[in-house]
Amino acid sequence: MLARQMAAQDNVVPLELGARQASARIHLLGTLRATSYLGQDLVPRGRKARAILGYLCLHAGQRVPRARVAALLWDRVPDQQARASLRQALRELMTALGSQSGELIVADAETLRLDARSCWIDAAAMLSGPHPANLLRSDLAALCEGELLEDLSGITAAFDDWLMMERARFSTQVTEVFESELLQIAHADVPPERRAALARRIVACDPTHEGASRVLMEALADLGERALALREYERCRAAMKGALDAEPSPETRTLYHSLKTRAKSEKSDDVGGGRATGAMVPVPSAAAVSTARLRIGVLPFRDHSGSHADLAVALSQEIASALARFRWFDVIAPLSVQHPHDRDEARLREKQWHYVVEGSLIGGGETITISVRLFDISQDVRPAWSDHFELSKDTLDQLHERVVAPVVARIDPIILFIEGQQTRPRRSGATSLVLQAVPHLLSMERQRYEKAGELIWEALRIDPQNAKAAAWGAYWHVFHVGQGWAGDPQSSYEAAQDLAMRAIQNDPENAEAYAICGHVASFLEKDFEAAIHYFETALRLNPNIAFIWAMSAATYCYVGQPDEALRRLDRYKRLAPSDPNARFWDTVYITAYTVKGDYDQAFRIGRRTVRANPDFSNGYKHLIVALGHLGRREEAAPYVQRLLALEPRFTVEHFGQTYPLLRAEDRDRYMLGLELAGVPTR
């Protein structure tokens, strides 16, 4: 991992690489550092000002809504106060940047942007395209130490959640870079000196990277340095034992024994006056396992207190059972892992697992601390998520509600996020395509939305019986209509209905399919009784899919029960407080408060959510209604303009005819609010 200390190497990449015209150099790996081209320190003193710089660097070139940054860094204060605090921290950042501020930061009333052309950023350079002088991106490891923004943890809970996801994303991307470069340097036509130098770079960056270690062993053997090759194996073995408590994989051990046998043979031949000349035994590469289904193993939890062994076993079994309700991956129960050595990475790879859940219990007095961790082991062991829970001994009867439910509810979106970020999927099959499609779909950006549709239709072509593909295909049609993009809305209605029912028929135990079928019934068909039936069925099948609570909350808004909607939204937040797709589901809060008649709260939340999700047209409608009833027509004008840009044919009359509100009084109140805010009546 990049968090580990890297050794100094020969041929260090020149500092000018990729940044000859840059006015600033910014290092995000390790402690945040920034210097001007004259060597001046540009880092502000305040942690939140530094966090703004780090956030903008990781979104370099993008317009970032101020509201999103404020919500991350001031997550426990009112929106107005958060915006004021953001302005103050931004002034501190601009002061620290000095004369470079105008060139680096582009700011307007609503957004911030860091000009990617004006600076060199280490994390971006490691993931960018080929560099001059035939240097690979792994060469840049010589410049990089530490974890991504490692000095900025603990600012706020919201920022920590975002930072955890960014670190997981970056770790995945860097690993893909290393894997692609290993393929380049492993060919026989690459000189062994070059292979050894590049492999050493990767090993310096990640001492437990077995693929690089094997390349280095083979290169040293080709150079006649078999003793050094054997020593490299021992180094790799010690690193894996110390960092991962694991042994090298069978491929690495096979190579080691081959080299060791060759060394003995050559020593024997030398004694007899001759020398062996045979070719190296080819060793399979450490390519990631490619299967159509994800496999998640749950290891028996460890009891470090010595008095809760039964509870540790029971808890791991409960988590495995709850995870098994998620239909898009396979779960291996803890009783399948019997021997201590089965925790070794090599054993886990032999089982073809992709993720592993492990945990531990520590008892102190009347309180038990339960720690749970999720590891991605598809290529190298990487932590993906961790959390801990405090449980008093007199509340053990609430174990499922306090520990099991939040654990599995948080693991699901984390894996969805990681799998959805794969630019080159590690697994084949229809489900993998759907996982890639979901983040595109929930973005509500037209181009990405259409890309999501292409992925879903390809998934259905590959596997017409895939319930997940059919369900998300139905959901795609719902918002294709809702965003005003469907050329033939009636055909889209029918396609959504057909796909939703097909999803249930293909997998009658699929909670996700029932939930999406419920939303189709509610939003498109206005059959609220059927919708509530489908949602309740979904929650009986799996009450720990967090987004089902948020999706069902929308229907309770439509039928005029905003308090029940807010209860369900709160349940969603408790189950998955760091859901990467929260900005989409947060729009349901605006609906709930608008239906409730709490227009001030609808405005406060709505203003934040539309900035975070500016391409989702329905979010604007509720915000505009609230502003209309608040008598703030001028303030509503830019939102009306944006809504009409997204839905040019939108009118008050059209809303009254199509939007799924059950009660006439709610529809009349909405239409009045839209008219008061300046929306065209027809």
CORWO-V169020 format. One record per residue. N is the residue number from 1. RES is the residue in one letter. PHI is phi in degrees with one decimal (none if undefined). PSI is psi as a letter, one per 20 degrees, with the letter a starting at -180 (NA if undefined). D_FIRST is the distance of its C-alpha to the first C-alpha in Angstrom with 1 decimal. Layout:
N_RES_PHI_PSI_D_FIRST ; N_RES_PHI_PSI_D_FIRST
//
This chain:
1_M_none_q_0.0 ; 2_L_-68.9_i_3.8 ; 3_A_-70.4_i_5.3 ; 4_R_-85.0_q_5.8 ; 5_Q_-63.5_p_9.0 ; 6_M_-106.5_p_9.8 ; 7_A_-76.5_q_13.1 ; 8_A_-69.3_q_16.0 ; 9_Q_-127.3_r_16.9 ; 10_D_-73.4_r_20.3 ; 11_N_56.6_l_21.2 ; 12_V_-61.8_q_19.1 ; 13_V_-62.1_p_19.5 ; 14_P_-58.6_q_22.6 ; 15_L_-62.5_h_22.1 ; 16_E_-77.2_i_24.7 ; 17_L_-55.9_p_22.8 ; 18_G_72.6_j_23.4 ; 19_A_-141.7_k_24.9 ; 20_R_-64.4_h_28.3 ; 21_Q_-104.9_j_30.2 ; 22_A_-74.0_q_27.8 ; 23_S_-91.1_i_29.4 ; 24_A_-149.3_q_26.2 ; 25_R_-115.8_p_22.6 ; 26_I_-124.4_p_20.2 ; 27_H_-108.4_o_16.6 ; 28_L_-98.3_i_14.8 ; 29_L_-86.0_p_11.4 ; 30_G_85.7_b_12.0 ; 31_T_-71.5_p_15.8 ; 32_L_-58.9_p_17.8 ; 33_R_-133.2_q_19.8 ; 34_A_-149.1_p_22.6 ; 35_T_-134.4_q_25.3 ; 36_S_-80.4_r_28.3 ; 37_Y_-66.9_i_29.4 ; 38_L_-95.7_j_31.6 ; 39_G_88.8_j_28.8 ; 40_Q_-77.4_q_29.9 ; 41_D_-74.2_p_27.5 ; 42_L_-110.3_j_27.4 ; 43_V_-84.1_p_25.4 ; 44_P_-70.6_r_27.7 ; 45_R_-78.1_g_28.1 ; 46_G_-68.4_p_28.0 ; 47_R_-66.6_h_24.8 ; 48_K_-73.5_h_26.2 ; 49_A_-66.4_h_27.2 ; 50_R_-66.4_h_23.6 ; 51_A_-63.8_h_22.4 ; 52_I_-61.1_g_24.9 ; 53_L_-61.8_g_23.6 ; 54_G_-61.6_g_20.0 ; 55_Y_-62.0_g_21.3 ; 56_L_-64.9_h_23.6 ; 57_C_-63.9_h_20.9 ; 58_L_-76.1_i_18.9 ; 59_H_-121.5_k_22.3 ; 60_A_-56.1_p_23.6 ; 61_G_87.9_i_26.9 ; 62_Q_-100.9_q_27.5 ; 63_R_-80.6_o_30.3 ; 64_V_-104.4_p_29.0 ; 65_P_-60.6_p_31.7 ; 66_R_-57.6_h_32.3 ; 67_A_-61.3_h_33.0 ; 68_R_-67.0_g_29.4 ; 69_V_-66.2_g_28.0 ; 70_A_-61.3_g_30.7 ; 71_A_-66.1_h_30.1 ; 72_L_-72.4_g_26.4 ; 73_L_-96.6_i_27.1 ; 74_W_-134.6_m_30.5 ; 75_D_-83.2_i_30.3 ; 76_R_-120.1_j_33.1 ; 77_V_-126.9_r_35.8 ; 78_P_-59.9_q_38.4 ; 79_D_-57.9_g_37.6 ; 80_Q_-63.5_g_40.0 ; 81_Q_-66.6_h_38.6 ; 82_A_-63.6_g_35.1 ; 83_R_-63.5_h_36.2 ; 84_A_-64.8_g_38.0 ; 85_S_-65.3_h_35.0 ; 86_L_-62.6_g_32.9 ; 87_R_-60.2_g_35.7 ; 88_Q_-65.7_g_35.6 ; 89_A_-65.9_h_31.9 ; 90_L_-66.6_h_32.1 ; 91_R_-61.7_g_34.9 ; 92_E_-61.9_g_32.9 ; 93_L_-63.6_g_30.1 ; 94_M_-63.3_h_32.8 ; 95_T_-64.6_g_34.4 ; 96_A_-65.2_h_31.2 ; 97_L_-72.4_h_30.8 ; 98_G_59.8_c_34.4 ; 99_S_-66.2_i_36.0 ; 100_Q_-83.3_i_32.8 ; 101_S_-60.6_g_32.9 ; 102_G_-65.2_h_35.3 ; 103_E_-81.7_h_33.4 ; 104_L_-89.1_g_30.0 ; 105_I_-110.6_p_31.0 ; 106_V_-108.7_o_33.4 ; 107_A_-126.9_p_34.9 ; 108_D_-132.0_a_37.8 ; 109_A_-65.1_h_39.2 ; 110_E_-116.0_h_36.9 ; 111_T_-134.9_r_33.7 ; 112_L_-128.9_q_31.2 ; 113_R_-150.2_p_29.4 ; 114_L_-98.2_p_27.3 ; 115_D_-73.5_o_28.7 ; 116_A_-66.0_h_25.8 ; 117_R_-76.7_i_28.1 ; 118_S_-98.3_j_28.6 ; 119_C_-147.4_q_25.1 ; 120_W_-107.3_p_22.0 ; 121_I_-122.0_p_18.7 ; 122_D_-59.5_g_15.4 ; 123_A_-62.7_g_13.5 ; 124_A_-67.9_h_16.6 ; 125_A_-64.0_h_16.9 ; 126_M_-67.0_h_13.6 ; 127_L_-106.0_j_15.0 ; 128_S_-83.7_a_18.6 ; 129_G_-72.7_a_20.9 ; 130_P_-57.6_q_21.7 ; 131_H_-102.0_r_22.2 ; 132_P_-63.8_r_25.3 ; 133_A_60.1_k_25.9 ; 134_N_60.5_k_24.1 ; 135_L_-91.8_p_20.6 ; 136_L_-87.1_r_17.7 ; 137_R_-66.2_h_15.1 ; 138_S_-63.6_h_12.4 ; 139_D_-60.0_h_14.8 ; 140_L_-68.8_i_14.0 ; 141_A_-58.4_h_10.6 ; 142_A_-64.7_i_13.2 ; 143_L_-96.4_i_14.2 ; 144_C_-118.2_p_11.1 ; 145_E_-131.0_q_9.8 ; 146_G_95.1_r_8.6 ; 147_E_-84.2_q_8.2 ; 148_L_-60.2_o_10.7 ; 149_L_48.0_l_14.1 ; 150_E_-67.5_i_13.1 ; 151_D_-91.0_j_16.8 ; 152_L_-112.0_j_18.4 ; 153_S_-72.2_q_17.8 ; 154_G_87.6_j_21.1 ; 155_I_-71.9_g_23.4 ; 156_T_-146.3_r_24.8 ; 157_A_-63.4_g_24.1 ; 158_A_-65.0_g_24.3 ; 159_F_-67.8_h_21.9 ; 160_D_-61.6_g_19.4 ; 161_D_-62.9_g_19.8 ; 162_W_-62.7_g_19.4 ; 163_L_-65.0_h_16.3 ; 164_M_-60.5_g_14.7 ; 165_M_-68.0_h_15.7 ; 166_E_-66.0_h_14.5 ; 167_R_-65.6_g_10.9 ; 168_A_-64.1_g_11.2 ; 169_R_-63.2_g_13.0 ; 170_F_-65.4_g_10.7 ; 171_S_-60.1_g_7.6 ; 172_T_-63.1_g_10.4 ; 173_Q_-66.6_g_11.9 ; 174_V_-65.1_h_9.2 ; 175_T_-61.7_g_8.8 ; 176_E_-62.8_h_12.6 ; 177_V_-60.4_g_12.9 ; 178_F_-60.8_g_11.2 ; 179_E_-63.2_g_13.5 ; 180_S_-67.0_h_16.4 ; 181_E_-74.6_h_16.1 ; 182_L_-62.1_h_15.9 ; 183_L_-63.4_h_19.1 ; 184_Q_-69.1_g_20.6 ; 185_I_-89.7_i_20.0 ; 186_A_-82.5_i_20.9 ; 187_H_-70.8_q_24.6 ; 188_A_-66.7_h_27.2 ; 189_D_-80.2_i_28.6 ; 190_V_-86.8_p_25.6 ; 191_P_-55.3_q_26.5 ; 192_P_-59.6_h_24.5 ; 193_E_-62.0_g_24.0 ; 194_R_-68.4_g_22.1 ; 195_R_-59.5_g_20.1 ; 196_A_-64.6_g_19.2 ; 197_A_-63.6_g_18.3 ; 198_L_-71.1_h_16.0 ; 199_A_-63.2_h_14.3 ; 200_R_-61.9_h_13.8 ; 201_R_-60.8_g_12.1 ; 202_I_-68.1_g_9.5 ; 203_V_-64.2_h_9.3 ; 204_A_-63.7_h_9.2 ; 205_C_-77.1_h_6.2 ; 206_D_-137.5_n_4.5 ; 207_P_-61.0_i_7.5 ; 208_T_-100.2_j_7.9 ; 209_H_-76.6_o_8.4 ; 210_E_-67.1_h_12.1 ; 211_G_-59.4_g_13.5 ; 212_A_-66.2_h_12.7 ; 213_S_-63.5_h_13.9 ; 214_R_-66.9_g_17.0 ; 215_V_-59.9_g_17.7 ; 216_L_-64.8_g_17.6 ; 217_M_-61.7_g_19.9 ; 218_E_-66.2_g_22.3 ; 219_A_-64.6_g_22.4 ; 220_L_-63.7_h_23.2 ; 221_A_-63.6_g_25.8 ; 222_D_-64.2_h_27.4 ; 223_L_-84.5_j_27.7 ; 224_G_82.2_j_29.6 ; 225_E_-105.5_m_26.9 ; 226_R_-68.1_h_26.7 ; 227_A_-63.0_g_26.4 ; 228_L_-68.0_h_23.2 ; 229_A_-63.6_g_22.0 ; 230_L_-66.5_h_22.8 ; 231_R_-66.4_h_21.1 ; 232_E_-63.6_h_17.8 ; 233_Y_-60.5_g_18.2 ; 234_E_-63.3_h_18.8 ; 235_R_-63.2_g_15.8 ; 236_C_-61.6_g_13.5 ; 237_R_-61.9_g_15.7 ; 238_A_-65.6_h_15.4 ; 239_A_-64.4_g_11.6 ; 240_M_-67.3_h_11.7 ; 241_K_-65.8_g_14.7 ; 242_G_-71.4_g_13.5 ; 243_A_-88.6_h_10.2 ; 244_L_-119.4_i_11.5 ; 245_D_52.8_l_15.2 ; 246_A_-137.1_r_15.4 ; 247_E_-104.2_q_17.1 ; 248_P_-57.8_q_16.4 ; 249_S_-72.5_r_17.9 ; 250_P_-56.9_h_21.6 ; 251_E_-60.7_g_20.9 ; 252_T_-67.8_g_19.0 ; 253_R_-66.3_h_21.7 ; 254_T_-61.5_g_24.4 ; 255_L_-62.4_g_23.3 ; 256_Y_-59.9_g_23.2 ; 257_H_-66.9_h_26.7 ; 258_S_-62.8_g_28.0 ; 259_L_-65.7_h_27.1 ; 260_K_-66.5_g_28.5 ; 261_T_-63.7_g_31.7 ; 262_R_-61.6_g_32.0 ; 263_A_-62.9_g_31.7 ; 264_K_-65.5_g_34.4 ; 265_S_-63.0_g_36.6 ; 266_E_-66.4_h_36.5 ; 267_K_-64.1_h_37.3 ; 268_S_-66.1_g_40.2 ; 269_D_-63.6_h_41.4 ; 270_D_-63.1_h_41.3 ; 271_V_-63.6_h_43.6 ; 272_G_-85.6_j_46.0 ; 273_G_93.6_j_46.0 ; 274_G_-123.7_a_44.0 ; 275_R_-150.4_p_40.4 ; 276_A_-69.9_q_38.6 ; 277_T_-130.0_j_37.8 ; 278_G_-64.0_r_36.2 ; 279_A_-80.4_q_33.4 ; 280_M_-63.9_q_29.9 ; 281_V_-74.2_p_29.5 ; 282_P_-66.1_q_27.4 ; 283_V_-118.4_p_24.4 ; 284_P_-60.1_q_23.2 ; 285_S_-75.2_r_20.0 ; 286_A_-91.9_l_17.2 ; 287_A_-68.0_q_18.2 ; 288_A_-66.9_q_17.4 ; 289_V_-65.9_p_20.5 ; 290_S_-113.9_o_22.8 ; 291_T_-134.1_q_25.2 ; 292_A_-75.6_h_27.3 ; 293_R_-114.5_p_26.6 ; 294_L_-72.8_q_23.5 ; 295_R_-123.0_p_23.4 ; 296_I_-118.0_o_22.1 ; 297_G_-98.0_q_22.5 ; 298_V_-112.0_o_23.5 ; 299_L_-81.7_q_23.1 ; 300_P_-57.6_p_25.9 ; 301_F_-66.9_q_25.1 ; 302_R_-98.9_p_25.2 ; 303_D_-101.7_o_28.0 ; 304_H_-89.4_i_27.1 ; 305_S_-92.1_h_30.5 ; 306_G_83.1_j_32.6 ; 307_S_-131.0_j_35.0 ; 308_H_-130.6_k_33.4 ; 309_A_-61.8_g_32.6 ; 310_D_-63.9_g_34.8 ; 311_L_-65.0_h_33.3 ; 312_A_-61.6_g_29.7 ; 313_V_-65.8_g_30.9 ; 314_A_-63.0_h_33.0 ; 315_L_-65.5_g_30.3 ; 316_S_-64.4_h_27.8 ; 317_Q_-67.2_g_30.8 ; 318_E_-64.2_g_31.7 ; 319_I_-65.5_g_28.3 ; 320_A_-62.5_g_28.3 ; 321_S_-63.9_g_31.9 ; 322_A_-68.6_h_31.2 ; 323_L_-65.5_h_28.2 ; 324_A_-64.8_i_30.6 ; 325_R_-74.8_i_32.8 ; 326_F_-79.8_p_30.3 ; 327_R_-86.8_i_31.7 ; 328_W_-100.8_j_29.0 ; 329_F_-145.5_r_26.8 ; 330_D_-100.1_q_27.6 ; 331_V_-117.4_p_27.0 ; 332_I_-103.7_o_27.0 ; 333_A_-69.8_q_28.7 ; 334_P_-61.5_h_27.7 ; 335_L_-69.1_i_30.7 ; 336_S_-74.9_i_29.3 ; 337_V_-107.9_n_26.7 ; 338_Q_-98.9_h_29.1 ; 339_H_-97.2_q_27.6 ; 340_P_-54.8_h_24.8 ; 341_H_-68.0_i_23.2 ; 342_D_-67.6_i_22.9 ; 343_R_-82.8_i_19.8 ; 344_D_-65.6_q_18.0 ; 345_E_-58.5_h_15.6 ; 346_A_-60.8_g_18.1 ; 347_R_-65.1_g_21.0 ; 348_L_-64.8_h_19.4 ; 349_R_-65.9_h_18.8 ; 350_E_-61.0_h_22.5 ; 351_K_-79.1_i_23.6 ; 352_Q_60.3_l_22.0 ; 353_W_-85.6_q_20.4 ; 354_H_-110.8_h_18.1 ; 355_Y_-133.8_q_17.4 ; 356_V_-132.0_p_18.0 ; 357_V_-107.5_p_19.6 ; 358_E_-136.6_r_19.9 ; 359_G_-158.7_r_21.6 ; 360_S_-149.1_q_23.4 ; 361_L_-120.7_p_26.7 ; 362_I_-128.1_p_27.8 ; 363_G_-101.8_p_31.5 ; 364_G_-140.4_o_33.0 ; 365_G_65.7_c_36.7 ; 366_E_-95.3_j_37.6 ; 367_T_-121.1_p_34.0 ; 368_I_-112.5_p_31.3 ; 369_T_-100.0_p_27.7 ; 370_I_-111.6_o_25.9 ; 371_S_-106.9_p_22.1 ; 372_V_-129.7_p_20.7 ; 373_R_-134.6_q_17.2 ; 374_L_-117.7_p_16.3 ; 375_F_-118.0_p_13.4 ; 376_D_-91.9_o_13.0 ; 377_I_-117.7_k_13.2 ; 378_S_-61.9_h_14.7 ; 379_Q_-121.6_f_12.3 ; 380_D_-124.3_q_9.3 ; 381_V_-67.3_o_9.4 ; 382_R_-135.4_p_8.1 ; 383_P_-66.9_p_10.3 ; 384_A_-110.2_h_12.8 ; 385_W_-166.8_q_15.5 ; 386_S_-153.3_q_17.0 ; 387_D_-161.4_r_20.4 ; 388_H_-137.0_q_23.1 ; 389_F_-133.1_p_26.9 ; 390_E_-101.6_p_29.8 ; 391_L_-134.8_p_32.8 ; 392_S_-76.9_q_36.1 ; 393_K_-65.7_h_37.9 ; 394_D_-87.7_j_40.8 ; 395_T_-120.3_k_38.8 ; 396_L_-62.8_h_37.5 ; 397_D_-70.6_i_39.7 ; 398_Q_-103.6_k_37.5 ; 399_L_-56.6_g_34.4 ; 400_H_-65.7_g_34.1 ; 401_E_-69.0_h_34.7 ; 402_R_-87.7_h_32.5 ; 403_V_-125.4_g_29.5 ; 404_V_-60.5_g_29.7 ; 405_A_-59.7_g_30.7 ; 406_P_-65.5_h_28.1 ; 407_V_-63.6_g_25.2 ; 408_V_-71.5_h_26.2 ; 409_A_-67.2_h_27.2 ; 410_R_-87.7_h_23.8 ; 411_I_-66.8_g_21.9 ; 412_D_-56.6_g_24.1 ; 413_P_-68.2_h_23.4 ; 414_I_-64.9_g_19.6 ; 415_I_-66.7_g_19.6 ; 416_L_-56.8_g_22.2 ; 417_F_-64.8_g_20.1 ; 418_I_-61.9_g_17.0 ; 419_E_-68.2_h_19.5 ; 420_G_-72.8_i_21.6 ; 421_Q_-89.6_i_19.0 ; 422_Q_-71.8_o_18.6 ; 423_T_-72.4_h_20.3 ; 424_R_-123.2_n_20.6 ; 425_P_-52.9_p_21.1 ; 426_R_-79.2_i_19.4 ; 427_R_-128.9_q_22.6 ; 428_S_-96.1_r_26.2 ; 429_G_110.4_r_29.2 ; 430_A_-64.2_g_31.0 ; 431_T_-61.1_h_28.8 ; 432_S_-60.1_h_25.8 ; 433_L_-65.9_h_28.0 ; 434_V_-65.6_g_29.1 ; 435_L_-61.5_h_25.7 ; 436_Q_-69.9_h_25.1 ; 437_A_-73.4_h_28.6 ; 438_V_-56.6_g_28.4 ; 439_P_-62.8_h_26.4 ; 440_H_-65.2_g_28.7 ; 441_L_-63.6_g_31.7 ; 442_L_-73.6_i_31.0 ; 443_S_-68.9_h_30.4 ; 444_M_59.7_j_34.2 ; 445_E_-87.2_p_33.8 ; 446_R_-53.5_g_36.4 ; 447_Q_-64.3_g_34.5 ; 448_R_-67.5_h_31.5 ; 449_Y_-63.5_g_34.0 ; 450_E_-64.7_h_35.8 ; 451_K_-62.9_h_32.5 ; 452_A_-59.5_g_31.9 ; 453_G_-60.7_g_35.4 ; 454_E_-59.8_g_34.9 ; 455_L_-65.4_g_31.9 ; 456_I_-68.0_g_33.9 ; 457_W_-67.2_h_37.0 ; 458_E_-66.2_h_35.0 ; 459_A_-61.7_g_33.6 ; 460_L_-69.3_h_37.2 ; 461_R_-67.0_g_38.4 ; 462_I_-68.1_g_36.0 ; 463_D_-140.1_n_36.8 ; 464_P_-61.9_i_39.9 ; 465_Q_-93.5_j_39.6 ; 466_N_-73.8_o_36.2 ; 467_A_-67.0_h_36.9 ; 468_K_-65.0_g_33.8 ; 469_A_-64.2_g_34.6 ; 470_A_-64.8_g_38.2 ; 471_A_-63.2_g_37.5 ; 472_W_-72.7_h_35.2 ; 473_G_-64.6_g_37.7 ; 474_A_-62.6_g_40.3 ; 475_Y_-64.1_h_38.2 ; 476_W_-58.5_g_37.7 ; 477_H_-67.0_h_41.5 ; 478_V_-56.6_g_42.1 ; 479_F_-85.7_i_40.3 ; 480_H_-64.8_h_41.4 ; 481_V_-74.6_g_44.8 ; 482_G_-59.8_h_43.8 ; 483_Q_-84.2_i_42.4 ; 484_G_78.6_k_45.6 ; 485_W_-94.6_i_44.0 ; 486_A_-75.9_p_46.0 ; 487_G_-67.9_h_48.9 ; 488_D_-129.4_n_50.6 ; 489_P_-55.2_h_49.7 ; 490_Q_-62.8_g_52.0 ; 491_S_-64.4_h_50.2 ; 492_S_-67.6_h_46.9 ; 493_Y_-55.1_g_48.4 ; 494_E_-65.1_h_49.5 ; 495_A_-65.0_g_46.3 ; 496_A_-62.9_g_44.3 ; 497_Q_-61.3_g_46.9 ; 498_D_-63.9_g_46.8 ; 499_L_-68.3_h_43.0 ; 500_A_-62.5_g_42.8 ; 501_M_-68.6_h_45.4 ; 502_R_-63.1_h_43.9 ; 503_A_-61.1_g_40.6 ; 504_I_-67.5_g_42.5 ; 505_Q_-64.6_h_44.6 ; 506_N_-71.1_h_41.7 ; 507_D_-147.7_n_39.9 ; 508_P_-66.0_i_42.2 ; 509_E_-102.4_j_39.5 ; 510_N_-90.4_o_37.1 ; 511_A_-64.2_h_37.0 ; 512_E_-58.4_g_35.3 ; 513_A_-63.9_g_38.1 ; 514_Y_-63.7_g_40.8 ; 515_A_-63.4_g_39.2 ; 516_I_-67.3_h_39.2 ; 517_C_-61.2_h_42.7 ; 518_G_-63.3_g_43.7 ; 519_H_-69.5_h_42.5 ; 520_V_-61.1_g_44.4 ; 521_A_-62.1_h_47.5 ; 522_S_-75.8_g_47.2 ; 523_F_-76.4_g_46.2 ; 524_L_-93.2_g_48.1 ; 525_E_-91.6_i_50.9 ; 526_K_59.0_k_51.5 ; 527_D_-97.6_n_52.1 ; 528_F_-71.3_h_50.7 ; 529_E_-63.7_g_52.1 ; 530_A_-64.9_h_50.3 ; 531_A_-60.5_g_47.1 ; 532_I_-64.0_h_47.1 ; 533_H_-60.5_g_47.9 ; 534_Y_-64.4_g_44.9 ; 535_F_-65.3_g_42.5 ; 536_E_-65.9_h_43.9 ; 537_T_-63.0_g_43.5 ; 538_A_-59.6_g_39.8 ; 539_L_-73.9_h_39.2 ; 540_R_-69.4_h_41.1 ; 541_L_-69.6_h_38.9 ; 542_N_-157.2_n_35.6 ; 543_P_-76.1_i_35.9 ; 544_N_-106.6_j_32.1 ; 545_I_-85.9_o_31.4 ; 546_A_-59.9_g_31.2 ; 547_F_-66.6_i_32.3 ; 548_I_-63.7_h_35.5 ; 549_W_-62.9_g_36.7 ; 550_A_-70.1_g_36.2 ; 551_M_-65.2_g_37.8 ; 552_S_-68.3_h_40.7 ; 553_A_-60.0_h_41.2 ; 554_A_-61.2_g_42.2 ; 555_T_-64.5_h_45.1 ; 556_Y_-66.5_h_46.3 ; 557_C_-66.7_g_46.5 ; 558_Y_-60.9_h_48.6 ; 559_V_-91.2_j_51.0 ; 560_G_83.0_k_51.5 ; 561_Q_-121.5_m_49.6 ; 562_P_-65.5_h_47.1 ; 563_D_-65.2_g_46.7 ; 564_E_-66.8_h_45.5 ; 565_A_-61.6_g_43.2 ; 566_L_-66.0_h_41.7 ; 567_R_-62.4_g_41.4 ; 568_R_-69.1_h_39.4 ; 569_L_-64.9_h_37.1 ; 570_D_-64.9_h_36.5 ; 571_R_-63.1_g_35.6 ; 572_Y_-58.2_g_33.1 ; 573_K_-64.9_h_31.5 ; 574_R_-67.5_h_31.4 ; 575_L_-71.6_g_29.8 ; 576_A_-135.5_m_27.1 ; 577_P_-65.5_i_26.8 ; 578_S_-118.5_k_23.6 ; 579_D_-59.9_p_24.8 ; 580_P_-60.4_i_23.3 ; 581_N_-101.7_j_26.9 ; 582_A_-61.0_h_28.7 ; 583_R_-61.8_h_30.2 ; 584_F_-76.2_g_32.2 ; 585_W_-72.4_h_33.5 ; 586_D_-63.4_h_34.3 ; 587_T_-65.0_h_37.2 ; 588_V_-67.1_h_39.1 ; 589_Y_-59.4_h_39.5 ; 590_I_-61.3_g_41.6 ; 591_T_-59.6_g_43.8 ; 592_A_-60.6_g_44.3 ; 593_Y_-72.5_h_45.4 ; 594_T_-69.6_g_47.6 ; 595_V_-62.0_h_49.4 ; 596_K_-69.2_h_49.7 ; 597_G_87.6_j_51.4 ; 598_D_-90.4_m_49.0 ; 599_Y_-71.4_h_48.8 ; 600_D_-60.9_g_47.4 ; 601_Q_-67.6_h_44.3 ; 602_A_-61.4_h_44.1 ; 603_F_-66.5_g_44.1 ; 604_R_-61.2_g_41.5 ; 605_I_-74.4_g_39.0 ; 606_G_-62.6_g_40.2 ; 607_R_-60.4_h_39.7 ; 608_R_-70.7_g_36.0 ; 609_T_-73.8_h_35.3 ; 610_V_-71.6_h_37.0 ; 611_R_-70.4_h_35.0 ; 612_A_-74.8_h_31.8 ; 613_N_-135.2_m_33.2 ; 614_P_-70.4_i_35.8 ; 615_D_-99.1_j_36.6 ; 616_F_-92.9_o_37.6 ; 617_S_-66.6_h_41.4 ; 618_N_-63.5_h_42.4 ; 619_G_-61.1_h_40.6 ; 620_Y_-68.0_h_43.0 ; 621_K_-61.9_g_46.1 ; 622_H_-69.7_h_45.7 ; 623_L_-63.0_g_44.9 ; 624_I_-66.2_h_47.9 ; 625_V_-59.1_g_50.1 ; 626_A_-61.2_g_49.1 ; 627_L_-66.0_h_49.9 ; 628_G_-60.3_g_53.2 ; 629_H_-70.9_h_54.3 ; 630_L_-83.1_i_53.3 ; 631_G_72.4_k_55.5 ; 632_R_-116.0_m_52.8 ; 633_R_-62.6_g_53.7 ; 634_E_-63.0_h_52.7 ; 635_E_-68.9_h_49.2 ; 636_A_-76.9_h_49.0 ; 637_A_-53.8_g_50.0 ; 638_P_-64.6_h_46.6 ; 639_Y_-71.7_h_45.2 ; 640_V_-63.3_g_48.3 ; 641_Q_-61.2_g_47.8 ; 642_R_-66.6_g_44.1 ; 643_L_-61.2_g_45.2 ; 644_L_-69.8_h_48.0 ; 645_A_-69.6_h_45.7 ; 646_L_-79.3_h_43.5 ; 647_E_-129.2_n_46.7 ; 648_P_-58.7_h_49.6 ; 649_R_-93.6_j_52.1 ; 650_F_-73.8_p_51.2 ; 651_T_-140.1_r_54.3 ; 652_V_-61.1_g_55.5 ; 653_E_-63.2_g_57.8 ; 654_H_-62.0_g_55.0 ; 655_F_-60.5_g_52.8 ; 656_G_-61.6_h_55.7 ; 657_Q_-81.8_h_56.3 ; 658_T_-115.4_h_52.7 ; 659_Y_-74.4_p_50.5 ; 660_P_-82.2_m_50.3 ; 661_L_-111.0_p_52.0 ; 662_L_-72.7_g_54.3 ; 663_R_-87.1_p_56.6 ; 664_A_-61.3_h_59.0 ; 665_E_-66.2_h_58.7 ; 666_D_-68.5_g_55.0 ; 667_R_-64.5_g_55.5 ; 668_D_-63.8_g_58.4 ; 669_R_-66.8_h_56.4 ; 670_Y_-63.6_g_53.4 ; 671_M_-63.7_h_55.8 ; 672_L_-63.9_g_57.6 ; 673_G_-61.8_g_54.4 ; 674_L_-62.8_g_53.4 ; 675_E_-66.6_g_56.9 ; 676_L_-63.0_h_56.9 ; 677_A_-84.1_i_53.6 ; 678_G_102.9_j_55.1 ; 679_V_-72.9_p_53.9 ; 680_P_-55.2_p_56.6 ; 681_T_-74.4_h_58.8 ; 682_R_-156.0_NA_59.3
//
